[in-house]
């Protein structure tokens, strides 16, 4: 009864499945609808992976970042895989993030809060629905939560049972992370949080519940979710879903985002204008921020909107080599990050965080850096199922450069 009364304070037109009345994109098509419903019912009765207190805690840290008191490092795999869901792999990834955070903290002399792309990053948006190899066209791989990477018809079919496996892998990963943090007392639990893209709406809504304490709706499958560049249509299903939950939200801001669109989107997702609720994650590409970011900063400031700003220098800088290998060039990643830091300083704004796709091992997926990886070397240890990641050495280098330039006047 108390929960229902508290809930009445919030928008009564929204519920976890109200998004189904809106235009959907990037959603899988399942042949077995009955099995899908059974899997979703299973998820709806599943154990929460995070707590309301943890979600409130990350929002507090984002507020502190907006005031310049802490810095947010959001990083991890492009896409997690079921194959990599094991204790050793998770520990390795978490330790690498912790080491990067420690390096950055030592340079800028400021607490670092880690938001890992981990424990749920199993879905990926795709530019095309199908891919063709040797004149055979099959549905694209959309992440392990939906289908398999192997290029055959059975693997590429959307399988509802993968929803359950994604949840179980996320649950195990959360457990391993917590165990690791307890054993490493030099890192406080409160400084490590988890995140993933809010993409698979059936999955996300199945893990969305009303808090008996506050009457607010939370996605209990992670701490922080972000809205992708391909799904941020103001009138679309993803925006409708995200506007009703109380988790902090990131919004990817690409080069085609207009100031008016961004202001409207922020107002929809944060009608009470709460600091810590919205993080705008810019991802323009190298040599583009100068022509776009200033007008966005001005418009957000003029509208008196409370937001945090982060930079994702990865997603605007993907390209293919002459041999058709998808890669990213370290010099362009750094160029965008450096440009963004400079613009925020010039306009008196605070860059509260940075967002990277990285690997804890020395994969060969991105070209350049002091590792001197060449295009010819990419195939040596190219392991990603989706986008190319900075390897261990490259990620250490980018963090060191980031810290040094944050200190510049």
MARKEDREN-292041 format. One record per residue (C-alpha): x, y, z. Coordinates in steps of 0.25 Angstrom, whole numbers, plus 5000, padded with zeros to 4 digits. Layout:
BEGIN
<node><xx>X</xx><yy>Y</yy><zz>Z</zz></node>
...
This chain:
BEGIN
<node><xx>5000</xx><yy>5000</yy><zz>5000</zz></node>
<node><xx>5011</xx><yy>5010</yy><zz>5004</zz></node>
<node><xx>5018</xx><yy>5006</yy><zz>4991</zz></node>
<node><xx>5006</xx><yy>5009</yy><zz>4983</zz></node>
<node><xx>5004</xx><yy>5023</yy><zz>4990</zz></node>
<node><xx>5018</xx><yy>5027</yy><zz>4988</zz></node>
<node><xx>5018</xx><yy>5023</yy><zz>4973</zz></node>
<node><xx>5006</xx><yy>5032</yy><zz>4971</zz></node>
<node><xx>5016</xx><yy>5044</yy><zz>4972</zz></node>
<node><xx>5022</xx><yy>5039</yy><zz>4959</zz></node>
<node><xx>5017</xx><yy>5039</yy><zz>4945</zz></node>
<node><xx>5005</xx><yy>5029</yy><zz>4945</zz></node>
<node><xx>5005</xx><yy>5028</yy><zz>4930</zz></node>
<node><xx>5018</xx><yy>5020</yy><zz>4930</zz></node>
<node><xx>5020</xx><yy>5006</yy><zz>4933</zz></node>
<node><xx>5032</xx><yy>4996</yy><zz>4929</zz></node>
<node><xx>5025</xx><yy>4992</yy><zz>4917</zz></node>
<node><xx>5019</xx><yy>5005</yy><zz>4912</zz></node>
<node><xx>5030</xx><yy>5005</yy><zz>4902</zz></node>
<node><xx>5023</xx><yy>4995</yy><zz>4894</zz></node>
<node><xx>5013</xx><yy>5006</yy><zz>4889</zz></node>
<node><xx>5025</xx><yy>5013</yy><zz>4882</zz></node>
<node><xx>5033</xx><yy>5011</yy><zz>4870</zz></node>
<node><xx>5044</xx><yy>5001</yy><zz>4873</zz></node>
<node><xx>5058</xx><yy>4999</yy><zz>4866</zz></node>
<node><xx>5069</xx><yy>4990</yy><zz>4868</zz></node>
<node><xx>5060</xx><yy>4979</yy><zz>4874</zz></node>
<node><xx>5062</xx><yy>4964</yy><zz>4871</zz></node>
<node><xx>5051</xx><yy>4956</yy><zz>4864</zz></node>
<node><xx>5048</xx><yy>4943</yy><zz>4871</zz></node>
<node><xx>5041</xx><yy>4932</yy><zz>4864</zz></node>
<node><xx>5037</xx><yy>4925</yy><zz>4876</zz></node>
<node><xx>5028</xx><yy>4935</yy><zz>4883</zz></node>
<node><xx>5024</xx><yy>4925</yy><zz>4894</zz></node>
<node><xx>5038</xx><yy>4922</yy><zz>4898</zz></node>
<node><xx>5041</xx><yy>4937</yy><zz>4898</zz></node>
<node><xx>5029</xx><yy>4939</yy><zz>4908</zz></node>
<node><xx>5033</xx><yy>4928</yy><zz>4917</zz></node>
<node><xx>5048</xx><yy>4933</yy><zz>4918</zz></node>
<node><xx>5042</xx><yy>4947</yy><zz>4921</zz></node>
<node><xx>5034</xx><yy>4942</yy><zz>4932</zz></node>
<node><xx>5046</xx><yy>4935</yy><zz>4938</zz></node>
<node><xx>5054</xx><yy>4948</yy><zz>4937</zz></node>
<node><xx>5042</xx><yy>4956</yy><zz>4944</zz></node>
<node><xx>5043</xx><yy>4947</yy><zz>4956</zz></node>
<node><xx>5058</xx><yy>4947</yy><zz>4956</zz></node>
<node><xx>5067</xx><yy>4952</yy><zz>4968</zz></node>
<node><xx>5071</xx><yy>4967</yy><zz>4967</zz></node>
<node><xx>5086</xx><yy>4969</yy><zz>4963</zz></node>
<node><xx>5088</xx><yy>4982</yy><zz>4969</zz></node>
<node><xx>5081</xx><yy>4990</yy><zz>4981</zz></node>
<node><xx>5074</xx><yy>5003</yy><zz>4981</zz></node>
<node><xx>5085</xx><yy>5008</yy><zz>4991</zz></node>
<node><xx>5096</xx><yy>5005</yy><zz>4981</zz></node>
<node><xx>5088</xx><yy>5012</yy><zz>4970</zz></node>
<node><xx>5087</xx><yy>5025</yy><zz>4979</zz></node>
<node><xx>5101</xx><yy>5024</yy><zz>4982</zz></node>
<node><xx>5106</xx><yy>5025</yy><zz>4967</zz></node>
<node><xx>5096</xx><yy>5036</yy><zz>4965</zz></node>
<node><xx>5103</xx><yy>5043</yy><zz>4977</zz></node>
<node><xx>5117</xx><yy>5041</yy><zz>4971</zz></node>
<node><xx>5112</xx><yy>5047</yy><zz>4957</zz></node>
<node><xx>5107</xx><yy>5059</yy><zz>4965</zz></node>
<node><xx>5121</xx><yy>5060</yy><zz>4971</zz></node>
<node><xx>5128</xx><yy>5059</yy><zz>4957</zz></node>
<node><xx>5119</xx><yy>5070</yy><zz>4952</zz></node>
<node><xx>5124</xx><yy>5079</yy><zz>4963</zz></node>
<node><xx>5139</xx><yy>5075</yy><zz>4959</zz></node>
<node><xx>5141</xx><yy>5067</yy><zz>4972</zz></node>
<node><xx>5143</xx><yy>5053</yy><zz>4965</zz></node>
<node><xx>5145</xx><yy>5048</yy><zz>4951</zz></node>
<node><xx>5137</xx><yy>5036</yy><zz>4945</zz></node>
<node><xx>5145</xx><yy>5026</yy><zz>4937</zz></node>
<node><xx>5135</xx><yy>5017</yy><zz>4929</zz></node>
<node><xx>5142</xx><yy>5006</yy><zz>4921</zz></node>
<node><xx>5142</xx><yy>4992</yy><zz>4918</zz></node>
<node><xx>5139</xx><yy>4982</yy><zz>4906</zz></node>
<node><xx>5131</xx><yy>4986</yy><zz>4894</zz></node>
<node><xx>5122</xx><yy>4974</yy><zz>4896</zz></node>
<node><xx>5124</xx><yy>4963</yy><zz>4907</zz></node>
<node><xx>5122</xx><yy>4949</yy><zz>4902</zz></node>
<node><xx>5117</xx><yy>4936</yy><zz>4909</zz></node>
<node><xx>5131</xx><yy>4930</yy><zz>4906</zz></node>
<node><xx>5138</xx><yy>4940</yy><zz>4915</zz></node>
<node><xx>5129</xx><yy>4939</yy><zz>4926</zz></node>
<node><xx>5138</xx><yy>4932</yy><zz>4936</zz></node>
<node><xx>5144</xx><yy>4937</yy><zz>4950</zz></node>
<node><xx>5158</xx><yy>4938</yy><zz>4944</zz></node>
<node><xx>5154</xx><yy>4947</yy><zz>4932</zz></node>
<node><xx>5145</xx><yy>4956</yy><zz>4941</zz></node>
<node><xx>5156</xx><yy>4958</yy><zz>4951</zz></node>
<node><xx>5166</xx><yy>4961</yy><zz>4940</zz></node>
<node><xx>5157</xx><yy>4972</yy><zz>4934</zz></node>
<node><xx>5153</xx><yy>4978</yy><zz>4948</zz></node>
<node><xx>5168</xx><yy>4979</yy><zz>4952</zz></node>
<node><xx>5172</xx><yy>4986</yy><zz>4939</zz></node>
<node><xx>5161</xx><yy>4996</yy><zz>4942</zz></node>
<node><xx>5166</xx><yy>4998</yy><zz>4956</zz></node>
<node><xx>5180</xx><yy>5000</yy><zz>4951</zz></node>
<node><xx>5176</xx><yy>5010</yy><zz>4941</zz></node>
<node><xx>5168</xx><yy>5017</yy><zz>4951</zz></node>
<node><xx>5179</xx><yy>5017</yy><zz>4961</zz></node>
<node><xx>5189</xx><yy>5023</yy><zz>4950</zz></node>
<node><xx>5179</xx><yy>5034</yy><zz>4947</zz></node>
<node><xx>5177</xx><yy>5037</yy><zz>4962</zz></node>
<node><xx>5192</xx><yy>5038</yy><zz>4964</zz></node>
<node><xx>5193</xx><yy>5048</yy><zz>4953</zz></node>
<node><xx>5181</xx><yy>5057</yy><zz>4955</zz></node>
<node><xx>5180</xx><yy>5056</yy><zz>4970</zz></node>
<node><xx>5165</xx><yy>5053</yy><zz>4970</zz></node>
<node><xx>5157</xx><yy>5041</yy><zz>4974</zz></node>
<node><xx>5153</xx><yy>5033</yy><zz>4962</zz></node>
<node><xx>5140</xx><yy>5025</yy><zz>4961</zz></node>
<node><xx>5140</xx><yy>5013</yy><zz>4952</zz></node>
<node><xx>5127</xx><yy>5010</yy><zz>4944</zz></node>
<node><xx>5131</xx><yy>4997</yy><zz>4936</zz></node>
<node><xx>5125</xx><yy>4993</yy><zz>4923</zz></node>
<node><xx>5122</xx><yy>4979</yy><zz>4930</zz></node>
<node><xx>5112</xx><yy>4970</yy><zz>4936</zz></node>
<node><xx>5102</xx><yy>4972</yy><zz>4925</zz></node>
<node><xx>5108</xx><yy>4978</yy><zz>4912</zz></node>
<node><xx>5103</xx><yy>4966</yy><zz>4904</zz></node>
<node><xx>5095</xx><yy>4973</yy><zz>4893</zz></node>
<node><xx>5100</xx><yy>4982</yy><zz>4882</zz></node>
<node><xx>5093</xx><yy>4991</yy><zz>4872</zz></node>
<node><xx>5096</xx><yy>4989</yy><zz>4857</zz></node>
<node><xx>5097</xx><yy>4998</yy><zz>4845</zz></node>
<node><xx>5091</xx><yy>4987</yy><zz>4836</zz></node>
<node><xx>5081</xx><yy>4975</yy><zz>4839</zz></node>
<node><xx>5089</xx><yy>4965</yy><zz>4830</zz></node>
<node><xx>5103</xx><yy>4962</yy><zz>4826</zz></node>
<node><xx>5108</xx><yy>4955</yy><zz>4814</zz></node>
<node><xx>5120</xx><yy>4946</yy><zz>4813</zz></node>
<node><xx>5123</xx><yy>4938</yy><zz>4800</zz></node>
<node><xx>5109</xx><yy>4942</yy><zz>4794</zz></node>
<node><xx>5102</xx><yy>4936</yy><zz>4807</zz></node>
<node><xx>5094</xx><yy>4946</yy><zz>4815</zz></node>
<node><xx>5090</xx><yy>4944</yy><zz>4829</zz></node>
<node><xx>5085</xx><yy>4952</yy><zz>4841</zz></node>
<node><xx>5096</xx><yy>4961</yy><zz>4847</zz></node>
<node><xx>5102</xx><yy>4956</yy><zz>4860</zz></node>
<node><xx>5095</xx><yy>4965</yy><zz>4871</zz></node>
<node><xx>5102</xx><yy>4961</yy><zz>4883</zz></node>
<node><xx>5101</xx><yy>4948</yy><zz>4891</zz></node>
<node><xx>5088</xx><yy>4952</yy><zz>4898</zz></node>
<node><xx>5082</xx><yy>4950</yy><zz>4884</zz></node>
<node><xx>5089</xx><yy>4941</yy><zz>4875</zz></node>
<node><xx>5103</xx><yy>4934</yy><zz>4872</zz></node>
<node><xx>5115</xx><yy>4940</yy><zz>4865</zz></node>
<node><xx>5118</xx><yy>4927</yy><zz>4857</zz></node>
<node><xx>5113</xx><yy>4930</yy><zz>4842</zz></node>
<node><xx>5102</xx><yy>4919</yy><zz>4840</zz></node>
<node><xx>5087</xx><yy>4920</yy><zz>4840</zz></node>
<node><xx>5085</xx><yy>4913</yy><zz>4854</zz></node>
<node><xx>5095</xx><yy>4922</yy><zz>4861</zz></node>
<node><xx>5089</xx><yy>4935</yy><zz>4855</zz></node>
<node><xx>5075</xx><yy>4932</yy><zz>4859</zz></node>
<node><xx>5070</xx><yy>4940</yy><zz>4871</zz></node>
<node><xx>5069</xx><yy>4930</yy><zz>4883</zz></node>
<node><xx>5060</xx><yy>4934</yy><zz>4895</zz></node>
<node><xx>5068</xx><yy>4924</yy><zz>4904</zz></node>
<node><xx>5080</xx><yy>4934</yy><zz>4902</zz></node>
<node><xx>5073</xx><yy>4944</yy><zz>4911</zz></node>
<node><xx>5073</xx><yy>4935</yy><zz>4923</zz></node>
<node><xx>5088</xx><yy>4931</yy><zz>4920</zz></node>
<node><xx>5091</xx><yy>4946</yy><zz>4919</zz></node>
<node><xx>5085</xx><yy>4949</yy><zz>4933</zz></node>
<node><xx>5092</xx><yy>4937</yy><zz>4939</zz></node>
<node><xx>5105</xx><yy>4942</yy><zz>4934</zz></node>
<node><xx>5102</xx><yy>4956</yy><zz>4939</zz></node>
<node><xx>5099</xx><yy>4950</yy><zz>4952</zz></node>
<node><xx>5111</xx><yy>4942</yy><zz>4953</zz></node>
<node><xx>5120</xx><yy>4954</yy><zz>4949</zz></node>
<node><xx>5114</xx><yy>4963</yy><zz>4959</zz></node>
<node><xx>5117</xx><yy>4952</yy><zz>4970</zz></node>
<node><xx>5131</xx><yy>4951</yy><zz>4965</zz></node>
<node><xx>5133</xx><yy>4966</yy><zz>4965</zz></node>
<node><xx>5128</xx><yy>4967</yy><zz>4979</zz></node>
<node><xx>5137</xx><yy>4956</yy><zz>4984</zz></node>
<node><xx>5149</xx><yy>4962</yy><zz>4977</zz></node>
<node><xx>5146</xx><yy>4976</yy><zz>4983</zz></node>
<node><xx>5145</xx><yy>4970</yy><zz>4997</zz></node>
<node><xx>5158</xx><yy>4963</yy><zz>4996</zz></node>
<node><xx>5165</xx><yy>4976</yy><zz>4991</zz></node>
<node><xx>5162</xx><yy>4985</yy><zz>5003</zz></node>
<node><xx>5170</xx><yy>4996</yy><zz>4996</zz></node>
<node><xx>5158</xx><yy>4999</yy><zz>4987</zz></node>
<node><xx>5145</xx><yy>5002</yy><zz>4993</zz></node>
<node><xx>5133</xx><yy>4995</yy><zz>4988</zz></node>
<node><xx>5126</xx><yy>5008</yy><zz>4986</zz></node>
<node><xx>5136</xx><yy>5013</yy><zz>4975</zz></node>
<node><xx>5133</xx><yy>5002</yy><zz>4965</zz></node>
<node><xx>5119</xx><yy>5001</yy><zz>4958</zz></node>
<node><xx>5114</xx><yy>4994</yy><zz>4946</zz></node>
<node><xx>5107</xx><yy>4998</yy><zz>4933</zz></node>
<node><xx>5102</xx><yy>4994</yy><zz>4920</zz></node>
<node><xx>5094</xx><yy>5000</yy><zz>4908</zz></node>
<node><xx>5079</xx><yy>5000</yy><zz>4909</zz></node>
<node><xx>5077</xx><yy>4993</yy><zz>4896</zz></node>
<node><xx>5069</xx><yy>4980</yy><zz>4898</zz></node>
<node><xx>5056</xx><yy>4985</yy><zz>4903</zz></node>
<node><xx>5049</xx><yy>4972</yy><zz>4907</zz></node>
<node><xx>5061</xx><yy>4969</yy><zz>4915</zz></node>
<node><xx>5062</xx><yy>4982</yy><zz>4922</zz></node>
<node><xx>5047</xx><yy>4983</yy><zz>4925</zz></node>
<node><xx>5047</xx><yy>4969</yy><zz>4931</zz></node>
<node><xx>5058</xx><yy>4974</yy><zz>4941</zz></node>
<node><xx>5050</xx><yy>4987</yy><zz>4945</zz></node>
<node><xx>5043</xx><yy>4987</yy><zz>4958</zz></node>
<node><xx>5036</xx><yy>4997</yy><zz>4967</zz></node>
<node><xx>5044</xx><yy>5000</yy><zz>4980</zz></node>
<node><xx>5036</xx><yy>4997</yy><zz>4993</zz></node>
<node><xx>5044</xx><yy>5007</yy><zz>5000</zz></node>
<node><xx>5043</xx><yy>5019</yy><zz>4991</zz></node>
<node><xx>5032</xx><yy>5016</yy><zz>4981</zz></node>
<node><xx>5042</xx><yy>5019</yy><zz>4969</zz></node>
<node><xx>5044</xx><yy>5009</yy><zz>4958</zz></node>
<node><xx>5058</xx><yy>5004</yy><zz>4956</zz></node>
<node><xx>5065</xx><yy>4995</yy><zz>4946</zz></node>
<node><xx>5071</xx><yy>4985</yy><zz>4956</zz></node>
<node><xx>5080</xx><yy>4978</yy><zz>4945</zz></node>
<node><xx>5091</xx><yy>4989</yy><zz>4946</zz></node>
<node><xx>5094</xx><yy>5002</yy><zz>4952</zz></node>
<node><xx>5096</xx><yy>5011</yy><zz>4940</zz></node>
<node><xx>5090</xx><yy>5010</yy><zz>4926</zz></node>
<node><xx>5092</xx><yy>5018</yy><zz>4914</zz></node>
<node><xx>5084</xx><yy>5022</yy><zz>4902</zz></node>
<node><xx>5091</xx><yy>5019</yy><zz>4889</zz></node>
<node><xx>5093</xx><yy>5028</yy><zz>4877</zz></node>
<node><xx>5084</xx><yy>5019</yy><zz>4868</zz></node>
<node><xx>5072</xx><yy>5018</yy><zz>4878</zz></node>
<node><xx>5071</xx><yy>5033</yy><zz>4884</zz></node>
<node><xx>5059</xx><yy>5036</yy><zz>4875</zz></node>
<node><xx>5050</xx><yy>5045</yy><zz>4885</zz></node>
<node><xx>5038</xx><yy>5038</yy><zz>4880</zz></node>
<node><xx>5044</xx><yy>5024</yy><zz>4881</zz></node>
<node><xx>5042</xx><yy>5013</yy><zz>4890</zz></node>
<node><xx>5056</xx><yy>5014</yy><zz>4897</zz></node>
<node><xx>5054</xx><yy>5028</yy><zz>4901</zz></node>
<node><xx>5040</xx><yy>5024</yy><zz>4906</zz></node>
<node><xx>5046</xx><yy>5013</yy><zz>4915</zz></node>
<node><xx>5057</xx><yy>5021</yy><zz>4920</zz></node>
<node><xx>5049</xx><yy>5033</yy><zz>4925</zz></node>
<node><xx>5042</xx><yy>5024</yy><zz>4935</zz></node>
<node><xx>5053</xx><yy>5018</yy><zz>4942</zz></node>
<node><xx>5061</xx><yy>5025</yy><zz>4953</zz></node>
<node><xx>5075</xx><yy>5019</yy><zz>4950</zz></node>
<node><xx>5085</xx><yy>5030</yy><zz>4945</zz></node>
<node><xx>5085</xx><yy>5030</yy><zz>4930</zz></node>
<node><xx>5096</xx><yy>5033</yy><zz>4919</zz></node>
<node><xx>5092</xx><yy>5039</yy><zz>4906</zz></node>
<node><xx>5102</xx><yy>5037</yy><zz>4894</zz></node>
<node><xx>5103</xx><yy>5050</yy><zz>4886</zz></node>
<node><xx>5108</xx><yy>5048</yy><zz>4872</zz></node>
<node><xx>5111</xx><yy>5058</yy><zz>4861</zz></node>
<node><xx>5097</xx><yy>5059</yy><zz>4856</zz></node>
<node><xx>5091</xx><yy>5063</yy><zz>4869</zz></node>
<node><xx>5085</xx><yy>5077</yy><zz>4868</zz></node>
<node><xx>5085</xx><yy>5086</yy><zz>4881</zz></node>
<node><xx>5069</xx><yy>5086</yy><zz>4880</zz></node>
<node><xx>5068</xx><yy>5071</yy><zz>4880</zz></node>
<node><xx>5078</xx><yy>5070</yy><zz>4891</zz></node>
<node><xx>5070</xx><yy>5080</yy><zz>4900</zz></node>
<node><xx>5057</xx><yy>5073</yy><zz>4897</zz></node>
<node><xx>5063</xx><yy>5059</yy><zz>4900</zz></node>
<node><xx>5069</xx><yy>5063</yy><zz>4914</zz></node>
<node><xx>5056</xx><yy>5070</yy><zz>4918</zz></node>
<node><xx>5048</xx><yy>5057</yy><zz>4915</zz></node>
<node><xx>5058</xx><yy>5048</yy><zz>4922</zz></node>
<node><xx>5060</xx><yy>5058</yy><zz>4934</zz></node>
<node><xx>5048</xx><yy>5066</yy><zz>4936</zz></node>
<node><xx>5051</xx><yy>5069</yy><zz>4950</zz></node>
<node><xx>5065</xx><yy>5074</yy><zz>4946</zz></node>
<node><xx>5073</xx><yy>5066</yy><zz>4956</zz></node>
<node><xx>5088</xx><yy>5067</yy><zz>4956</zz></node>
<node><xx>5094</xx><yy>5053</yy><zz>4954</zz></node>
<node><xx>5082</xx><yy>5047</yy><zz>4946</zz></node>
<node><xx>5088</xx><yy>5050</yy><zz>4932</zz></node>
<node><xx>5102</xx><yy>5049</yy><zz>4927</zz></node>
<node><xx>5104</xx><yy>5054</yy><zz>4912</zz></node>
<node><xx>5114</xx><yy>5045</yy><zz>4906</zz></node>
<node><xx>5120</xx><yy>5052</yy><zz>4893</zz></node>
<node><xx>5125</xx><yy>5043</yy><zz>4882</zz></node>
<node><xx>5128</xx><yy>5052</yy><zz>4870</zz></node>
<node><xx>5140</xx><yy>5047</yy><zz>4863</zz></node>
<node><xx>5154</xx><yy>5054</yy><zz>4862</zz></node>
<node><xx>5154</xx><yy>5068</yy><zz>4857</zz></node>
<node><xx>5139</xx><yy>5070</yy><zz>4859</zz></node>
<node><xx>5137</xx><yy>5074</yy><zz>4873</zz></node>
<node><xx>5141</xx><yy>5089</yy><zz>4870</zz></node>
<node><xx>5129</xx><yy>5091</yy><zz>4861</zz></node>
<node><xx>5118</xx><yy>5084</yy><zz>4869</zz></node>
<node><xx>5121</xx><yy>5084</yy><zz>4884</zz></node>
<node><xx>5122</xx><yy>5099</yy><zz>4887</zz></node>
<node><xx>5107</xx><yy>5101</yy><zz>4882</zz></node>
<node><xx>5103</xx><yy>5089</yy><zz>4890</zz></node>
<node><xx>5110</xx><yy>5094</yy><zz>4903</zz></node>
<node><xx>5103</xx><yy>5108</yy><zz>4900</zz></node>
<node><xx>5089</xx><yy>5102</yy><zz>4898</zz></node>
<node><xx>5090</xx><yy>5093</yy><zz>4910</zz></node>
<node><xx>5095</xx><yy>5105</yy><zz>4919</zz></node>
<node><xx>5084</xx><yy>5114</yy><zz>4914</zz></node>
<node><xx>5073</xx><yy>5104</yy><zz>4917</zz></node>
<node><xx>5078</xx><yy>5103</yy><zz>4931</zz></node>
<node><xx>5079</xx><yy>5088</yy><zz>4930</zz></node>
<node><xx>5087</xx><yy>5080</yy><zz>4940</zz></node>
<node><xx>5096</xx><yy>5070</yy><zz>4933</zz></node>
<node><xx>5109</xx><yy>5064</yy><zz>4934</zz></node>
<node><xx>5119</xx><yy>5063</yy><zz>4922</zz></node>
<node><xx>5127</xx><yy>5051</yy><zz>4918</zz></node>
<node><xx>5135</xx><yy>5048</yy><zz>4905</zz></node>
<node><xx>5135</xx><yy>5035</yy><zz>4897</zz></node>
<node><xx>5146</xx><yy>5037</yy><zz>4887</zz></node>
<node><xx>5144</xx><yy>5022</yy><zz>4882</zz></node>
<node><xx>5131</xx><yy>5021</yy><zz>4874</zz></node>
<node><xx>5133</xx><yy>5033</yy><zz>4865</zz></node>
<node><xx>5147</xx><yy>5028</yy><zz>4860</zz></node>
<node><xx>5144</xx><yy>5014</yy><zz>4855</zz></node>
<node><xx>5148</xx><yy>5011</yy><zz>4840</zz></node>
<node><xx>5153</xx><yy>5000</yy><zz>4831</zz></node>
<node><xx>5167</xx><yy>4998</yy><zz>4826</zz></node>
<node><xx>5170</xx><yy>4995</yy><zz>4811</zz></node>
<node><xx>5169</xx><yy>4980</yy><zz>4815</zz></node>
<node><xx>5154</xx><yy>4983</yy><zz>4820</zz></node>
<node><xx>5158</xx><yy>4981</yy><zz>4835</zz></node>
<node><xx>5150</xx><yy>4989</yy><zz>4845</zz></node>
<node><xx>5160</xx><yy>4997</yy><zz>4854</zz></node>
<node><xx>5162</xx><yy>5010</yy><zz>4861</zz></node>
<node><xx>5175</xx><yy>5019</yy><zz>4860</zz></node>
<node><xx>5181</xx><yy>5023</yy><zz>4874</zz></node>
<node><xx>5185</xx><yy>5037</yy><zz>4869</zz></node>
<node><xx>5170</xx><yy>5040</yy><zz>4865</zz></node>
<node><xx>5165</xx><yy>5034</yy><zz>4878</zz></node>
<node><xx>5174</xx><yy>5044</yy><zz>4886</zz></node>
<node><xx>5172</xx><yy>5055</yy><zz>4876</zz></node>
<node><xx>5157</xx><yy>5055</yy><zz>4879</zz></node>
<node><xx>5159</xx><yy>5054</yy><zz>4894</zz></node>
<node><xx>5169</xx><yy>5065</yy><zz>4894</zz></node>
<node><xx>5160</xx><yy>5074</yy><zz>4886</zz></node>
<node><xx>5148</xx><yy>5071</yy><zz>4896</zz></node>
<node><xx>5157</xx><yy>5074</yy><zz>4908</zz></node>
<node><xx>5161</xx><yy>5088</yy><zz>4902</zz></node>
<node><xx>5147</xx><yy>5092</yy><zz>4898</zz></node>
<node><xx>5141</xx><yy>5089</yy><zz>4912</zz></node>
<node><xx>5153</xx><yy>5097</yy><zz>4918</zz></node>
<node><xx>5151</xx><yy>5109</yy><zz>4908</zz></node>
<node><xx>5136</xx><yy>5109</yy><zz>4911</zz></node>
<node><xx>5137</xx><yy>5108</yy><zz>4926</zz></node>
<node><xx>5130</xx><yy>5094</yy><zz>4926</zz></node>
<node><xx>5135</xx><yy>5082</yy><zz>4934</zz></node>
<node><xx>5138</xx><yy>5069</yy><zz>4927</zz></node>
<node><xx>5133</xx><yy>5059</yy><zz>4937</zz></node>
<node><xx>5138</xx><yy>5046</yy><zz>4931</zz></node>
<node><xx>5143</xx><yy>5038</yy><zz>4919</zz></node>
<node><xx>5138</xx><yy>5026</yy><zz>4913</zz></node>
<node><xx>5147</xx><yy>5015</yy><zz>4906</zz></node>
<node><xx>5146</xx><yy>5001</yy><zz>4900</zz></node>
<node><xx>5158</xx><yy>4994</yy><zz>4905</zz></node>
<node><xx>5164</xx><yy>4980</yy><zz>4907</zz></node>
<node><xx>5173</xx><yy>4976</yy><zz>4919</zz></node>
<node><xx>5181</xx><yy>4968</yy><zz>4909</zz></node>
<node><xx>5190</xx><yy>4972</yy><zz>4898</zz></node>
<node><xx>5180</xx><yy>4970</yy><zz>4886</zz></node>
<node><xx>5184</xx><yy>4976</yy><zz>4873</zz></node>
<node><xx>5171</xx><yy>4983</yy><zz>4869</zz></node>
<node><xx>5175</xx><yy>4998</yy><zz>4869</zz></node>
<node><xx>5186</xx><yy>5004</yy><zz>4861</zz></node>
<node><xx>5197</xx><yy>5012</yy><zz>4867</zz></node>
<node><xx>5201</xx><yy>5017</yy><zz>4881</zz></node>
<node><xx>5214</xx><yy>5014</yy><zz>4887</zz></node>
<node><xx>5211</xx><yy>5000</yy><zz>4884</zz></node>
<node><xx>5214</xx><yy>5003</yy><zz>4870</zz></node>
<node><xx>5203</xx><yy>4994</yy><zz>4865</zz></node>
<node><xx>5202</xx><yy>4994</yy><zz>4849</zz></node>
<node><xx>5191</xx><yy>4991</yy><zz>4840</zz></node>
<node><xx>5199</xx><yy>4979</yy><zz>4836</zz></node>
<node><xx>5199</xx><yy>4974</yy><zz>4850</zz></node>
<node><xx>5184</xx><yy>4975</yy><zz>4853</zz></node>
<node><xx>5181</xx><yy>4960</yy><zz>4850</zz></node>
<node><xx>5192</xx><yy>4956</yy><zz>4860</zz></node>
<node><xx>5182</xx><yy>4956</yy><zz>4872</zz></node>
<node><xx>5169</xx><yy>4962</yy><zz>4867</zz></node>
<node><xx>5159</xx><yy>4956</yy><zz>4876</zz></node>
<node><xx>5147</xx><yy>4965</yy><zz>4877</zz></node>
<node><xx>5134</xx><yy>4961</yy><zz>4872</zz></node>
<node><xx>5129</xx><yy>4975</yy><zz>4870</zz></node>
<node><xx>5137</xx><yy>4988</yy><zz>4871</zz></node>
<node><xx>5153</xx><yy>4989</yy><zz>4872</zz></node>
<node><xx>5158</xx><yy>4992</yy><zz>4886</zz></node>
<node><xx>5170</xx><yy>4998</yy><zz>4892</zz></node>
<node><xx>5179</xx><yy>4988</yy><zz>4897</zz></node>
<node><xx>5186</xx><yy>4988</yy><zz>4911</zz></node>
<node><xx>5198</xx><yy>4996</yy><zz>4907</zz></node>
<node><xx>5189</xx><yy>5006</yy><zz>4899</zz></node>
<node><xx>5179</xx><yy>5008</yy><zz>4910</zz></node>
<node><xx>5190</xx><yy>5011</yy><zz>4920</zz></node>
<node><xx>5196</xx><yy>5021</yy><zz>4910</zz></node>
<node><xx>5182</xx><yy>5028</yy><zz>4907</zz></node>
<node><xx>5179</xx><yy>5029</yy><zz>4922</zz></node>
<node><xx>5193</xx><yy>5035</yy><zz>4925</zz></node>
<node><xx>5191</xx><yy>5045</yy><zz>4914</zz></node>
<node><xx>5177</xx><yy>5048</yy><zz>4919</zz></node>
<node><xx>5182</xx><yy>5051</yy><zz>4933</zz></node>
<node><xx>5193</xx><yy>5060</yy><zz>4928</zz></node>
<node><xx>5184</xx><yy>5069</yy><zz>4919</zz></node>
<node><xx>5173</xx><yy>5070</yy><zz>4930</zz></node>
<node><xx>5184</xx><yy>5077</yy><zz>4939</zz></node>
<node><xx>5187</xx><yy>5087</yy><zz>4928</zz></node>
<node><xx>5181</xx><yy>5101</yy><zz>4930</zz></node>
